């Protein structure tokens, strides 16, 4: 049993990222299970120099620790997605051997035109499966002779149902609401949907605490967990932290980075108190240590507090 926190080193963590980190840390500690820190740096063009080191520094300043990670190692190393390409390639070959993936040569324009056609489904712009058919695929490849293929997962006619620990019962039809999705990009990078499942599966992750913005990815990932024979973890999709205008915080606008709070002379306990207060873990905004916070919580109480914040 393990929990995990998996930030992307695409810039400094804002308070919303840090709140999710705190909740992931609390879930793992209250469950008495290890916490794994993993860097989701698969999309190298988006990685900002120095972000990895800054994330480690900020988490440690806040007092959050982990049991395995890129700085301390562990039995599931490496803990950076950019170093795990052999693992992804091995699983991709497994899917290829079982005819569960196929190359796609459709351009964005092709997909948009198919999505806007009169027969397009009520659920909106999903990939219509054009390149599933070898003859149609060959015709599209002939039309785009210089295009490098993406690789899509062949979704079955299947509805995925699961119980999110915070959101509750969820259901999504893969063929009607998702469509065949990309698992390897034209630039050769493996897509997030595949990488995160391989990482969580190989690392023995049993509890995934992450932002509610990733809820829509969950059915696809459960499909891959089951296809690849990995146990499906429990998912905790926690509320996103919003700014004063009701918009989610973003790294792009430098929203409430920890450096701002440090420059104001705030202590780790003050920041922890703010984060805990915004999800109802304490009744008033005040400085609090991580040990004091843990002493007043159980897993069920943590879950109930988060549900009440929806």
C-alpha positions as CSV (number, residue, x, y, z in Angstrom):
1,X,0.0,0.0,0.0
2,X,1.3,3.4,-1.0
3,X,0.2,6.9,-1.6
4,X,1.8,9.4,-3.9
5,X,2.2,13.0,-4.8
6,X,3.2,13.6,-8.5
7,X,3.9,17.3,-9.3
8,X,4.9,18.5,-12.7
9,X,8.2,20.6,-12.7
10,X,6.7,23.2,-15.0
11,X,7.1,26.1,-12.6
12,X,6.9,26.8,-8.9
13,X,4.1,25.2,-6.9
14,X,1.3,27.5,-6.0
15,X,-0.9,27.2,-2.9
16,X,-3.4,24.9,-4.7
17,X,-0.6,22.5,-5.6
18,X,0.7,22.7,-2.0
19,X,-2.7,22.0,-0.6
20,X,-3.0,18.8,-2.7
21,X,0.4,17.8,-1.5
22,X,-0.7,18.3,2.1
23,X,-3.8,16.2,1.5
24,X,-1.8,13.4,-0.2
25,X,0.6,13.5,2.7
26,X,-2.2,13.4,5.3
27,X,-3.9,10.5,3.5
28,X,-0.7,8.4,3.5
29,X,0.2,9.2,7.1
30,X,-3.3,8.6,8.4
31,X,-3.4,5.3,6.5
32,X,0.1,4.4,7.9
33,X,1.4,3.8,4.4
34,X,4.5,5.1,2.5
35,X,4.3,8.2,0.4
36,X,6.0,8.3,-2.9
37,X,7.1,11.5,-4.6
38,X,7.3,11.3,-8.4
39,X,8.2,14.0,-10.9
40,X,5.8,14.1,-13.8
41,X,8.4,15.6,-16.2
42,X,7.4,13.5,-19.3
43,X,6.6,16.6,-21.4
44,X,10.1,17.9,-21.4
45,X,9.3,21.1,-23.5
46,X,7.2,22.3,-20.5
47,X,9.8,21.6,-17.8
48,X,11.3,24.7,-16.4
49,X,15.0,24.6,-15.4
50,X,15.3,24.5,-11.6
51,X,11.7,23.6,-11.0
52,X,12.4,20.1,-9.7
53,X,14.9,21.4,-7.1
54,X,12.5,24.2,-6.1
55,X,9.6,21.7,-5.6
56,X,11.7,19.5,-3.3
57,X,12.9,22.6,-1.4
58,X,9.3,24.0,-1.0
59,X,7.8,20.7,0.2
60,X,10.6,20.2,2.7
61,X,10.2,23.8,3.9
62,X,6.5,23.1,4.5
63,X,7.5,20.1,6.6
64,X,6.1,17.4,4.2
65,X,8.3,14.4,3.9
66,X,8.2,11.2,1.6
67,X,9.5,7.7,1.8
68,X,10.6,7.2,-1.8
69,X,11.5,9.8,-4.4
70,X,13.9,11.3,-6.9
71,X,16.2,12.6,-4.2
72,X,16.3,9.6,-1.9
73,X,15.7,6.7,-4.3
74,X,13.7,3.6,-3.4
75,X,12.8,0.2,-4.8
76,X,10.7,1.6,-7.7
77,X,13.3,4.0,-9.1
78,X,13.6,6.0,-11.2
79,X,11.1,8.5,-9.9
80,X,11.2,10.9,-12.8
81,X,9.0,10.1,-15.8
82,X,11.6,11.3,-18.2
83,X,13.8,8.4,-17.1
84,X,11.1,5.7,-17.4
85,X,10.8,5.5,-21.2
86,X,11.9,1.8,-21.2
87,X,9.0,0.9,-18.9
88,X,6.5,2.7,-21.1
89,X,7.9,1.1,-24.2
90,X,7.6,-2.3,-22.7
91,X,3.9,-1.8,-21.9
92,X,3.3,-0.1,-25.3
93,X,4.7,-3.2,-27.0
94,X,2.4,-5.4,-24.9
95,X,-0.6,-3.4,-26.1
96,X,0.7,-3.5,-29.7
97,X,1.1,-7.3,-29.6
98,X,-2.5,-7.6,-28.4
99,X,-3.8,-5.3,-31.2
100,X,-5.1,-2.8,-28.6
101,X,-3.4,0.2,-30.3
102,X,-3.2,1.5,-33.8
103,X,-1.5,4.3,-35.7
104,X,-3.5,7.4,-36.5
105,X,-2.6,9.9,-39.3
106,X,-5.6,12.2,-38.8
107,X,-4.8,15.9,-38.7
108,X,-6.5,18.2,-36.2
109,X,-8.6,19.5,-39.1
110,X,-9.8,16.0,-39.9
111,X,-10.9,15.4,-36.4
112,X,-12.6,18.7,-36.1
113,X,-14.5,18.2,-39.3
114,X,-15.6,14.7,-38.2
115,X,-16.7,16.1,-34.8
116,X,-18.8,18.9,-36.4
117,X,-20.5,16.6,-39.0
118,X,-24.3,16.1,-38.8
119,X,-23.8,12.6,-37.4
120,X,-21.5,13.8,-34.6
121,X,-22.6,12.5,-31.2
122,X,-24.2,14.6,-28.5
123,X,-21.2,14.2,-26.3
124,X,-19.2,16.4,-28.6
125,X,-15.7,16.3,-30.2
126,X,-14.5,12.8,-29.6
127,X,-12.2,10.9,-32.0
128,X,-14.5,9.0,-34.4
129,X,-12.2,6.0,-34.9
130,X,-11.4,6.9,-38.5
131,X,-8.0,5.2,-38.5
132,X,-9.2,2.0,-36.9
133,X,-10.0,0.7,-40.4
134,X,-6.8,-0.1,-42.3
135,X,-8.2,1.0,-45.6
136,X,-9.3,4.4,-44.4
137,X,-6.0,4.7,-42.5
138,X,-4.0,4.1,-45.6
139,X,-6.1,6.7,-47.5
140,X,-5.5,9.3,-44.8
141,X,-1.8,8.5,-44.7
142,X,-1.6,9.0,-48.4
143,X,-3.3,12.4,-47.9
144,X,-0.7,13.3,-45.3
145,X,2.5,11.6,-46.5
146,X,4.8,13.5,-44.2
147,X,2.8,13.1,-41.1
148,X,4.2,11.0,-38.2
149,X,1.5,8.8,-36.7
150,X,0.1,9.1,-33.2
151,X,-0.9,5.9,-31.5
152,X,-4.4,5.5,-30.1
153,X,-5.9,3.0,-27.7
154,X,-8.7,1.0,-29.1
155,X,-11.5,1.6,-26.5
156,X,-14.1,-1.1,-26.1
157,X,-17.8,-0.5,-26.0
158,X,-17.7,-0.3,-22.2
159,X,-18.9,1.9,-19.4
160,X,-16.5,2.4,-16.5
161,X,-18.0,2.8,-13.1
162,X,-16.1,3.7,-9.9
163,X,-16.5,5.2,-6.5
164,X,-14.4,8.2,-6.0
165,X,-13.6,8.7,-2.3
166,X,-14.6,12.3,-2.4
167,X,-16.9,12.8,-5.5
168,X,-18.8,9.6,-5.0
169,X,-20.2,7.3,-7.8
170,X,-18.9,8.1,-11.3
171,X,-19.8,6.5,-14.6
172,X,-18.3,7.2,-18.1
173,X,-18.9,5.4,-21.4
174,X,-15.5,5.0,-23.1
175,X,-16.9,4.6,-26.6
176,X,-19.6,7.3,-26.5
177,X,-17.9,9.9,-24.2
178,X,-14.2,9.4,-24.7
179,X,-13.3,7.7,-27.9
180,X,-10.0,6.1,-28.9
181,X,-7.4,8.2,-27.0
182,X,-3.8,8.9,-27.7
183,X,-1.2,7.0,-25.7
184,X,1.9,7.9,-27.8
185,X,2.3,11.2,-29.4
186,X,3.6,12.0,-32.9
187,X,6.8,13.4,-31.3
188,X,7.5,10.1,-29.8
189,X,6.6,11.0,-26.2
190,X,4.2,8.6,-24.4
191,X,1.0,10.3,-23.3
192,X,0.1,11.1,-19.7
193,X,-2.7,8.6,-19.7
194,X,-0.3,5.7,-20.3
195,X,2.6,6.9,-18.3
196,X,0.7,7.6,-15.1
197,X,-1.0,4.2,-15.2
198,X,2.4,2.4,-15.7
199,X,4.0,4.4,-12.9
200,X,1.2,3.9,-10.4
201,X,0.9,0.2,-11.4
202,X,4.6,-0.6,-11.1
203,X,5.0,1.5,-7.9
204,X,2.2,-0.3,-6.2
205,X,0.1,2.9,-5.6
206,X,-3.1,2.1,-3.8
207,X,-4.4,5.6,-3.2
208,X,-4.3,8.5,-5.7
209,X,-5.0,11.9,-4.2
210,X,-5.1,14.6,-6.9
211,X,-7.0,17.6,-8.1
212,X,-10.6,17.3,-9.3
213,X,-9.5,18.7,-12.7
214,X,-8.1,15.2,-13.4
215,X,-11.4,13.4,-12.7
216,X,-12.3,13.2,-16.4
217,X,-9.1,11.1,-17.0
218,X,-10.0,8.5,-14.5
219,X,-12.2,6.2,-16.6
220,X,-9.5,5.9,-19.3
221,X,-6.9,5.1,-16.7
222,X,-9.0,2.5,-15.0
223,X,-9.4,0.8,-18.4
224,X,-5.7,0.7,-18.8
225,X,-5.1,-0.5,-15.2
226,X,-7.5,-3.4,-15.9
227,X,-6.1,-4.2,-19.3
228,X,-2.5,-4.2,-18.1
229,X,-3.4,-6.3,-15.0
230,X,-2.6,-3.7,-12.4
231,X,-4.8,-3.3,-9.3
232,X,-7.0,-0.2,-9.6
233,X,-6.2,2.3,-6.9
234,X,-8.7,4.3,-4.9
235,X,-9.1,7.8,-6.2
236,X,-9.5,10.9,-4.1
237,X,-10.3,13.9,-6.3
238,X,-9.9,16.8,-4.0
239,X,-11.4,20.3,-4.6
240,X,-9.3,22.8,-6.5
241,X,-8.2,26.0,-4.8
242,X,-9.6,29.1,-6.3
243,X,-8.6,32.7,-6.3
244,X,-10.7,35.7,-5.3
245,X,-12.4,35.8,-8.7
246,X,-13.4,32.1,-8.5
247,X,-10.8,31.0,-11.0
248,X,-8.5,28.1,-10.3
249,X,-4.9,29.0,-9.5
250,X,-2.3,28.6,-12.3
251,X,1.4,28.3,-12.4
252,X,1.3,30.5,-15.6
253,X,0.3,33.6,-13.7
254,X,2.6,32.9,-10.7
255,X,-0.5,32.5,-8.5
256,X,0.4,32.5,-4.8
257,X,3.8,30.8,-5.1
258,X,5.4,29.9,-1.8
259,X,8.2,32.5,-2.4
260,X,5.6,35.3,-2.0
261,X,4.7,33.9,1.4
262,X,8.3,33.4,2.4
263,X,9.1,37.0,1.4
264,X,6.4,38.2,3.7
265,X,8.1,36.3,6.6
266,X,5.4,33.7,7.0
267,X,6.3,30.5,8.8
268,X,5.6,27.0,7.5
269,X,3.0,26.6,10.3
270,X,1.2,29.8,9.1
271,X,1.0,28.4,5.5
272,X,-0.1,25.0,6.7
273,X,-2.8,26.6,8.8
274,X,-4.1,28.5,5.8
275,X,-4.2,25.4,3.6
276,X,-5.9,23.4,6.3
277,X,-8.5,26.1,7.0
278,X,-9.4,26.4,3.3
279,X,-10.6,22.8,3.3
280,X,-12.2,22.8,6.7
281,X,-9.6,20.8,8.5
282,X,-9.5,23.5,11.2
283,X,-12.2,25.9,12.3
284,X,-10.1,29.1,12.1
285,X,-7.1,30.2,10.1
286,X,-4.1,29.9,12.5
287,X,-0.6,28.6,12.6
288,X,-0.5,24.8,13.1
289,X,2.2,22.1,12.9
290,X,1.8,19.0,10.8
291,X,1.9,16.9,13.9
292,X,-0.9,18.8,15.5
293,X,-2.9,18.6,12.3
294,X,-2.5,14.8,12.2
295,X,-3.4,14.3,15.8
296,X,-6.9,15.7,15.3
297,X,-7.7,13.7,12.2
298,X,-8.7,10.2,11.0
299,X,-9.0,9.0,7.4
300,X,-12.8,9.1,7.7
301,X,-12.8,12.6,9.1
302,X,-10.4,13.8,6.4
303,X,-12.8,12.4,3.8
304,X,-15.8,13.9,5.4
305,X,-14.2,17.3,5.6
306,X,-13.3,17.2,1.9
307,X,-16.8,16.1,0.9
308,X,-18.2,19.0,2.7
309,X,-16.1,21.4,0.7
310,X,-17.5,20.2,-2.7
